[in-house]
Amino acid sequence: MCGIAGSVNFTLNYRAIDDVMHHRGPDEQNAFATDNIDFYHLRLSILDIGGGKQPMHLRNRYTIIFNGEIYNHAEVRKQFALEGTTHSDTETLLLLYEKFGENFLEHLDGMFVFAIYDNQEKTIFIARDRAGKKPLYIFHDDEKVVFASELNALKKLLPLQLDQANFYPYTRLGVFYRQMTPYKNVRELPAATTLTINCQTLKTVEKRWWNVHDRYLQSCNDTLEQSLEKTNALLHQSVKRRLESSDLEVGCFLSGGIDSGLVTAIASGYTGKLKTFTVSFAGEYDEAPLAKLVADKYSTDHTEIQISFDKLSNDVERILCNYGEPFFDSSAIPSYYVSQEARKYLTVILNGDGADELFGGYRRYVPFAKYDFFKKNFLVNSSASLIRKVLPMPDNKKSKYNYLYRLASLASKSSLEIYLSAGLDIIEDYESNIIDPGMDYLQPLRNDFNQLASAPISGLKKIMNMDFDTNLFSDLLVKMDIATMANSLEGRSPFLGKEILDYAPGLSDQLKINGGTTKYLLRTLAKQYLPATLINQPKRGFEIPLKHWVDHQLKDLIYDYVSSPTAFNRNIIKPAFTQKLLDGQVSIPAEKRAKILWMLFCMEVWYKKTYLGQ
């Protein structure tokens, strides 16, 4: 696990990169420069600690910088009879590239971004893993190309200009959609994508080398028994690879849900006394007792991190600034704290990321297993619209009434608005308070979704497909990468293993949502491993009491940021609406109010601290 930076026609400032990305590679920093090419690598030593130094060279032709891990690299070396001088996965990538060119990625099980410079062809070949677990941001103008693992590094190196158009989707999603960033000429390299740069002309060729959509199009007719056996075997394989591909001890994040519980249970069978970590804090969100049931069952070396949030006001700006862009997901806070604690004991940690998006873990999926809301039906749409107009807005999102209200809301909408409503549309029902940007700011999302909505797959598969490419890619993986790496901790996700990604999307809907039961296949599998108390629990994660934060610990701080006369949000959201939100003068559910204010707060912290540097 590392941090990387590279450039064409631009000299990197290594000290500046160290200032903002040292946490990604505290063990070693090295550079390579030739002609108009500049590479820089920051290393967190985990595999082949003595022999895996980067940038790494091969036969005076190829030079690589690599961020990530290839968990099956030893198997691949044996499969293709590759001979090297180290047992590093970095060298394995070089040997594969030498042998096959760019046509080797499908063989890799791992999380990765790497850049290979070909001194003969004068090209740089960049590739990103299937899910986009490891990040890469690219600046490209007429004169130069600069790329780095974090946006903060690019901001440190270049005089980046704000791109206001990309902030409008942020107000709806809370994240920057797919390739979008806050800056002009800067984009995120998509997941499962390669980019070849001609270092003489700066022309680029971009290709998608894997697509989860293709897997959703492939139906799998395995029975429940067959699916259980295969999923169990694949999860064992994935966990085992992620344990063995490390010269250091590997631990596990443990929440009160079945995803991390399954990973913990399986990992315990392949290692000694497994170290596990969970977050505990008072109130309805506390998951620590459920996590402890698993820890006790498998006799793990368990650490329960007590968080009071008393000092949150001192930490929150620093934690949010780690992301390099406005980042809404408030679970980033406890994720940071638990990563900080885990790093005191080890350098590598397993987690349950990806299970919900692949196996149907969200309650919002249930209606889509019964009806494809994305199919246009005038009678259904018009009837639902009339019903929704007379229904009062629910106060309690966990109530049966809220469920019925959401069904009517979904049925009354069309296309992209259905997806936004079913997911996290932060400002839904209050969109009129967005200042008109003079364009359809949701057009990039709309184009992607319209194409998906017409695909010959079920409504459930459509929303899960979209979530994989949006919720997982732009939110959850970003959250965990930054939370862990800010503490020099490597996070590994067994549910995002190569074989699982190829298998799970095609499973039948009934194995994902069965009646009203979410994640049916995994819940059934969990009966073999976990205490019965956990199996029927609702989805859990490192959640936080956001409403309480907004009204108490962070109330004054949020008010000062959001209401400032120089606040950036005044360009995006009507100031009168914002002020009414702050003063509690809008008739709005408390949870919705807290989310909107938190979204605006995150934007302002980024604008003031990161963009303006104040």
N, C-alpha and C positions, 0 to 999 in steps of 0.2 A: 504494500500500500504506500502510495506516494503522492506527491504533487508534481505536475509537469508544466512547463511553459516552453513555447517555441515561437520562432518568427522567421519571416522572409522579408528581406530589405529593411530590417529594423534591428538595432542593437539592443538586446535586453539589458536592463539594469538589475543585476542579480541581487544586489543588496535590497532594492525595493521589493523584489519578489519575496525575499526572506522575511521582510518586515510584516507581510500579510499572509504568508503561507507556510511559515516555519513549522506550524503545528502538523502539517501534512508530512513533513520529512525532517524531524528533529535529529535523526541519527547521522545523516550525511548529505552533503550538497555538492554537486558537480556539474560542470558545463562542457559544452562542445560547440565550437564555432568554426565555420569554414565557408569561404566564398561569401554569399549573402544569407547564410543559414545560421541560426543561433538556437541551441537547445539548452534547457536547464532542467535539472532533476533534483528533487528533494526526497530523501528516502526515509521511510519508516521500515526498519529491517525486520522481516518476519520469516522469509524463506531464503535458504542459502545465504545466511548472514555474511559469511566471509567472501563468497564468490559472486554475489548478485549485484555488483555495483553498476550504476548507470550514470551517464549514457553508456550503452554497451555497443561494441563494434563487432562486425563479422567480415573478415577477409578484405579489409580496407575498402569495402563497398557500401555496406549497410550500417547505419547507426540508429539505435532505438532509444526512446524514452517511453516509459510504460507506467501507468497507474492502475493497480488492481491486482488480481490473482487469477491464475489459470489452474483450476483445481484438478483437472485431469491431464496436466501436461506430461506427467511421467508415462501415463497410458498412451498418449499420442506419440511421444518419442519412441516407445516400443513398437507401436503400430506401424510407423513409417520408417523405422530403423534410422533415427536421427542421432548422429554422433556429435557430442559437444564436449566442452572442457569444464562445465559446471553442472550442477543439478538445479539451476535457476529456471523458472518459468519464462523469464525474460529472454534467455538464450533460446528456449524452445520456440518462441514467437519468431525470432530471427531465422532460425533453421527452417521453420515452416514457410516463411516468406521467400526464402531463397529457393526452396524446392517447388512451391506451388504458385508463387505470386500472391495475389489477393484472394485466391480461391481456396482458402483453408479455414475460414472463420466458422463454418458450420460444424467443424470437429471440436470446437472449444466449449468447455463448460467453465464459465468463469464470469467475473465482473471485470471490465477492462475499458480503458482508453489508451491507445498507444499511437505513437507517430514514428514512422520509419523513413529515414532519409536515404535515398538511393543516389550515391555519388556519381554513378555512371549515367543514369537517366535524368538526373537533376529534378527529382520529384520527391514529394513527401506524401506518404500513404498513411492516412489516419482512419482508425476503426473504433467503433463503440459497441458495447455488448448488447444483447438482445433486449433487455428491459431498460437499458440506460441507467444502470446502477452507478456507474462512475461518470462524473460530469466532464464536459468540455465546452468552453465558450470561445468563440472565434470573432475577432475583429478583422474586417476585410474592406479596404478601400482601393482606390486606383493605384496606390503606391506601395502598399505593404499588406502583409497578413501577420497577425499576432494571435496566439491562442494560449489558454491557461486553464487550469483545473477550477479556478474560482474567479467570479466576476470581480472581486476585490483586487485581484492581481492586475487585471486589465485596467481597472480604474486607477491603480497606482502607476501603471506604466504609460497610460495614454490620456490625453485631454478629452475624455468621452463627453458627448452631448446627449442630453435627455431626449427621449422619444415619447412625447406625451400621448400619442395615439395608443400605445400599448398599455396605458394605465386604465383605460376604460374597461377592457375585459377583466383586468385585475379586480375592479370593484364588484364584479359578479362572481368570479371564481376564487379570489383570494390568492391566486398564484399567477405567474406569467405563463400563458398557454404555450406548451410545446417549445417552439423555437424562439418565442418572444423573449426579450429582455428589456430593461428600462432604458437602454442606450441605442442611439443610432449606429448603424453599421456593425452592431454586435448581435450575434445570434447564438443559440445553443445548438450544438450538433445533435440531431435527432437520434433516438435509440436505434440500434441495429442498422447503423448507417456507416458507410465509408465515404471518405473525402480524399481525392487525389489532387494535390496542388502542383502545378507546373511552376517550379521555382524561377524560371526565366521569364515567363509571361504573366504569372499570377492567375492564369486560368484554372478553374477547378471543375472536377467531375464528381458528382455526388450520386451514390447508389444505395438503395435499401437492400441489405443482404438477407434479412429475415423479417417476417411480418406476422404478428400474432393473428391478424385477420385470416390469413391462409389456414391457420389451425382451427379457427372457428368454423370455417367452411368445410372442414373434414369431419364428418360424423363418426363417432365411435359407438359401436353397439354392444360394448362390454356390459355384462350383467353387474348387479351390485357386488356379487361375490368376486367376480373377475376384477372389477375396478378396485375393490378393497385390497386384493392381493397385489395388484400391479402398483397402486399408489403407495402402499406400504413398502414395497421393494424399492421403488424409485426414491422415496423419502429417505430410507435407510442409506441408499447409495449416495444421495446428495449430502446428507449430514456427515457420513463417513469421509467423503472427499474433503469437506471443509474442515474437518478435524485434522486429517492427515497432512493437508497442504499447509503446514505451519511448523516451524522449528520452535515455536513458543506455545505456551499453554493457551487453550481456547476455553472461554466461558460462555454463558448464555443469559440473555435478557429473559426474564420470566414475568409475564403479566398474569392476570387471572383468566385468560382466555385459553382456548384449546390449541391455537397455532403455536405459540411459544411453549405451551405445555407439551405438545407432541415432539417438538424439536428437543426439548430438555430430556424427555423420557428416552428418546432414541439415542441422543448423545451420551447419556449416562451409561449406556451399554457398550460404548466404544472407548471410554476414557476412564481414568481414575475418579477421584472425588471432584465432580464437576462444580465449578463455581457459578452460582446464579445470583441475579440481582433484580430487585423490584423496587418500586416507589411506593411509599406509604404516606398518606396524609389524611387528616380528619375529614369526615363528611361522607356524603353519599357516593363519592367517586373512589373511595379507598378499595383497592383490589388486593391489598397485601394478604389478607387471610386466605383467599383462594389460591394465590401463588404459593403460599406456605404449604398448602395441602400437597402440591406437586413436589415441592422441595423435600418435604418429609417422606413422601412415598419413595423417592429415589435417593434419599440421604445425601442431597447436594450440600456443598459448602455455601450456605445461603446468606446473602446480605440484604437486609431490608433498609432502604434509605428513607429516613424520616425527613420530610420536607414540610416546613411550616409556612413558607413563603413570606415570613416576616421581613426578610431582606430582599424581597423580589424587586422592589423599586430601585435598589442599588445595582441589580444584575440585568434587568430586562433589556435595557438599551444595548448593552454589550452583547448579549445573546442574540438579539435580533440583527445586529450589525454583522454578525458572522455570515449571514446569508448573502450579502452583497446586493440584494434586491428586496423590495417589500415582500414579506412572507407572512401570511395570515395564520397558518396552522398553529394554534396556541399550545398543542401538545409538544411543540418544539422545546418548550421550557422544561417540563419534566424529563424529556428525552435528553436534554443537555445535562441536567443534574445527575441522572442515572449513569450517563456516559462518563461524567467526571468522576463519579465514585468508582465505577468499574475499572477505570484506568489506573487507580491506585494499586490494583491487584494483577492486572494482565493487559495484554495489548490487542487481543483478538476476541470478538464476541459474536455469537450467533443470535439471530432474531427470527421472528415469524412473518416478516414482510412478504406480501404477494399472495398469501393464502386466500384472503377475502376476494381479491379481484379474479382469482383463478377458480375458486371453488364455491363462490356465491355466499359471501359472509355478511352482506349488508341487508338490513331489513327493507330498504327501499327496493330490493330486487324482487320481493315477494309478488307485488302486483304484476310485474312483467313476466313472471312465470305462468300467469293465468291469462294474460291478454297482451297483445302487441299494441301498445299505445302509439307506436310510431307509424302504424298504418293509418292513412287518412280515411276517416269515416265522418261525413258531414252530419249525419243524424246524431251520432254519439257526441261529437264535438259541440254541436249547438245545444243539445240537451244538457250536457255537463256545464256549459257556460251559464245557462239560465239558473241551474241549481246552485252553482258557486256564487252567483251574484247575491243570492238571498241568505246564504249561510254566513254566520258571523265567524271571524277569524279565531282559531283555537288558541288558548293560553298555554296548554300543556301538550308538548310534542309527543309524550308517551301515552296519551289517552286514545281510546277507541275512536272518539270523535275526530281527533286530529288525523287518524288513519283514513276515515271516510272523507274528510275534507281534502286530504292529499289526493285521494283517488279522483274526486271531482275536479280538482285542479289539474291533474295530469290529463284527464280525458278532455278537458276544455282547451288544451293547448295543441300545438303542432310542432313537428320537427325539432329543432334545437331547443326550443323553450321547454319541451317535455324533459329533455335531459337535464337542463339547468334546474328545473323545478324539482326533479327527483333527486338531484345531488345537492350541491352546496351553492345555491344562488343566494349570496349574502344579502343582496338588496332587493330580492324578489318582492313584488307588490309596492315597491317604492322607487321603481326605475325612473319615474317621471322627475325625480330629483337629481338625476344625472344631467349635467349641462350638455346640451346638444353639441356633439363634436362635428356635426356636418357630414357624417359618413355612417355607414353601417359598421360599427366597430366590432361587431360579432361575426363579420363576414368570414374570416379565416376559420373560425369554429363551425360556422354554418356550412361552408363548403365541405369540410371533412365529414360533418355529421350527415348531411343530405346524402352523400355517397354511401355512408354506412347504413342509413335508414332503409335504403332500397335493396340492401343485400339479401340474398335468399337464406336468411337465418332467422331464428326466433327473436322475439322482443327481448328476452332475457339475455341471449348471446349478444345482441346489439349493445345493450347498456353495459354489459361486462367488458365487451371489446373497447368501448369508448372509455370506460374507467381505467382500463389497463394503460391506454395511451395518454390519458389525461390525469386522472386522480393519482395513479401510482407513479407515473413518470414525472409529472410537474409538481407533485406535493410530497407524497410519502417517502419516495426515495431521496429527494432533495433534503427533506427534514432529517432523515437518519444519517445521510452522508455528512452533512454539516455538523449535526449534533455530536456524532462520534469523532470525526476528524478534527474538530475544534479542540478535542481533548487527546489527540494522537492515538485514537482507538479505531481499529478496523472492524467494521460491521459486515457480517456475512449472512446471506439469506438463502437457506436451503430450499425454500419453496420456489425460488427463481432458478433452480438448476435446469440445465439444458433439457434433459429428458422429461422433466415435469412440465416445462413450458411447451414442449411439443405434444404432450399427452392430454393435459387437463382441459384445455379449451374445447376440445371435441367431445367431451363427456356429455351425456344426455342431460337435459334440463332437470329431470327428476332426481338425478344424483346430486344436484346442487341445491335446488329448492324443492322440497317435498312437502306439499300442503303449505303450511305456514312455517315450516322448519328450514332455516337457513343452513347452508354448508352441511347438507345432509350426509354426504359421503365422509367428510372429515369427522363429523360428530359420531358417525358409526364406527369409524376407525379408532377414534379416541376411546371407545369403550374397552379396547384392548390395553390401553396404557394409563388412563387418567381416572382419578376419583369421580364417581358418578355425579357429585355435587357440581363439578365444573361443566359437565357436558351440555347441560341445558341452560347454562347461563347465557345472557345476551352478550353480544360482542363487547369486548373491553380492550382498552389500550392504555397508554399512559395519559389518562384524561386529567382535566383540570377544572376547577370551579370558576369559569370565566366570568359569569355574572357577578360573583363576589369580588373578583379582582377589579372589575370595572367600577363597582359601586363603593369599594373600600380601599384596598392596598394601593391601587394605581389610579384612583379617581382623580386626584389633583394633577398627577403627571399627564394623564390622558387629556384632561381639560386644557392644560397649558400648551401641549403640542397641537391638538386639533383645533383649538380656538384662536391660535396665534394669527395676527393680521397678515403675516407673511407665509402662512401655511400653504403648502402645495395643493391640498385638497380643495381649496377655493377655486381652482381651475377645473376641477372635475365634478364636484358635488355642489349643489346650490347652498351657499353659506347659511341662508335662513333655516334650511332643513337641518343642517349640521348643528347649529346653535340650539334649535329646539330639541334635538336628540340629547345634547349635553345637559340641557336644563330639565329633561324629563317631561317635555311638553308635547310629545307626539304620542298618540294613541297607538301603541305598538307593543307586542309581546316582549317581556323583559329579556328573553334569550336573544331575540332578533336584534333588539337595541344594542345589547352587549356585543354581538358579532359585528355589527356595522361600525360601532365605535372602535373596536379592536382593529378592524381592517383599516380604518382611517389612521389610527395611532401607528400601526406598523409602517404605513406609507410615510408618515411624517418623520418617524425616527430615521428611516432610510434617507429621506430627502435632506434632513438637516445634518445627520452625522456622517453619512457615507457620500452622498452626492456633493453637498456643500462643504463637508469637512469641518463643521463647526463643533 
